[in-house]
Amino acid sequence: MKRNLILFCLGLVLIFSGCFNDSRTGEDRVFSSIDDLMAKMTLEEKIGQMNLYSSFWSLTGPAPIGGDAKMKYDHLKNGQLGAVLNVHGVEDARKWQEMAVNETRLGIPLLFGYDVIHGHKTLAPIPLAESCSWNLDLMKKSAAMAAREASAMGINWTFAPMVDISRDARWGRVMEGAGEDPFLGSLIAKARVEGFQGDDLSAPHTIAATAKHFAGYGFAESGKDYNTADVGLNTLHNMILPPFKAAAESDVKTFMNSFNTLNGIPATADEFLQRDLLKEKWNYPGFIVSDWGSGAEMIAHGYAKDMDEVAELSANAGSDMDMESYAFVNHLQKAVEDGAVPMEYIDDAVKRILEVKEDLGLFEDPYKYCNEEREKTDVFSAQNRADALAMAKESIVLLKNEKNMLPLDPDKKVALIGALADDDNSPLGNWRLGSDNFTGVTLKEGMESLSTKVDFEKGPDYFSGDAMFHMHINVNEDNKKGLDEAIALARNAEKVVLVMGEHGFQSGEGRSRGNIGLPGFQQEMLSAIYAVNPNIVLVVMSGRPLDLSWADANLPAVLACWQLGTETGNAIAEVLYGKTVPSGKLTMTFPRSVSQVPIYYNYLNTGRPGPKNEVFWSHYSDMSNEPLYPFGFGLSYTSFEYGKAKITNAKGKTTSLSLEVTNTGEFDAKEIVQLYIRDLVARPARPIKELKGFEKIELKAGESKTINFTLDESNLGSFNDNGDWKTEAGDFHIMVGPNSRDLQILEFELE
Ligand code: NOJ
């Protein structure tokens, strides 16, 4: 009812304000509902709504005169464009919207999409880092901050969150996800969707979110981006799909499909995933956008022979909007007219798209997200930076701390070494198209704001290359200029803070790595500094788990600091000086060597899990099976004692468990208490551990808290091959502890 009224009013406003092209009648613009509007649309206009282009020209400049840009421009004016991505700023967004609203026959407003992945102008930590906080409220706030900024700059639709589970540190896009676990990944998906979309999507500071990449993209073979994914139904339903389901249940407005083939079928053409599962079984009402050119890539996949087939296969499979393939706009009409794609599929897709526009309030006010005032006040604001800092501090994971290395005493001298310590760009991380380069707080600045006793030596450059998304980063392999000075500073210092790791553009799309050690000559430099002073705190910046075996074996302290965005330096400095006690825990397993990858905690047991004899069991003969740091691992400056857990009812369909956790150290701190289960006998078999609960608690020094967990059929089961949840009666292990390795085991029988 409300919708009808709004649309009707819009029609009247448009008629009376005369803002449509004067050669057209106003009647076309008067509609009382989406159905009514659709009844007025031609097939060409409907297909236009299913078309998404990247911005091809700044509308504040002269119109394009040739090539694709001219074609796109004509499509825009002709009502053959439903959405646009990569428009920067309100002035441009307003111009685009004016063209769509004033110059097309029906005046349907555009969606403005953008990769708002971890903040927009103000950058929060990369999503993998954020996930290590296990703090759902903070992640929700971080997404809300990103939405506030993006919506103040003309954006109303983000291509986030990426909810792909991945077990492969080589894959560059692990930086964009929430790690390897489907339970935690689902909760984070929900938090992020709720953060972006808020309680009221039509409010000016909230934007539509996208669950991507549907599906299997994170299971790319050998960790190479865009590569084939081949997974069975058990893994698909229990590992890959749960975060997507959680996003759908959180009312995420859109899904994005993916570049990869899944079991031989390009995701964009996957009818089982898109039409049967998402739209029918899950009853999902939003729309599915393709990934960039993923439709056209079906030809390279050897799945479609030409663009006619691309359009037909995509639309029939349930892909509703085509990003940059030109498939729908140029080929779909023919497919419909030939009867190859049913008209009801087109109507279904268009309705879904228009409903998202309506939910955003665009029919009510197409310029809702074009507020020049907000662009000045809501971007890079003190509040946004405070949110980014809070998130950054909780994303840091302390991996090792011996010999009282940390926290540092601000009254004592410390040697700070390494090019990344004075870098205001790389720590911003990848996927930061809306932000400005060189705007991060460096670690040097952060430490100097808390202590006057910091001696800095940059040492050699680690990288060279342009600070551009599409540019290659060159790793410095041999220029050691500055190394002697760095060694000299280290030699005379009591403690050394050495900052090493990856460049922010070494992870992200298209940035898989075959080696996951410290890039270039950094390991050599580390050894050289260690030779003169072993008292090193290694601050590691990276977009993925790295092989830190040497550092772990030799150094007293290691801190995983990822890429923490704008507030990087302030966040790390607070942790180094103990103003903030680290509380992050890993959401991806750290391997001992790249050859252990893919490595993850929730694996299936083999028939030969343990050493019965020296040879014939499932293992490597030249390295341990154990990871370097397990999933869920992270230390604190304080110590926590876990009391003996008690199960309060050991039979039935529900079980509750309680345990006391005490802060036995000297710092007030946060701890993430984790709960895992194992279904001992199940068909198909279940993993040896599955995270099913956690609580992040805050304990003052000396304080104890009792934690209660409840398990029931909603978390003791698994998905069968049809995607239906089922539980099996029988024995379970229930495990609690500070990480996925150090657990106490209790028993429970599910009736
Ligand atoms: C390709 C990426 O895979 C996707 O995640 C992103 O949203 C689009 N490009 C648009 O930039």
Boltz pocket constraint, residues with backbone or C-beta under 6 A from the ligand:
constraints:
  - pocket:
      binder: B
      contacts: [[A, 115], [A, 159], [A, 212], [A, 291], [A, 292], [A, 509]]
      max_distance: 6.0
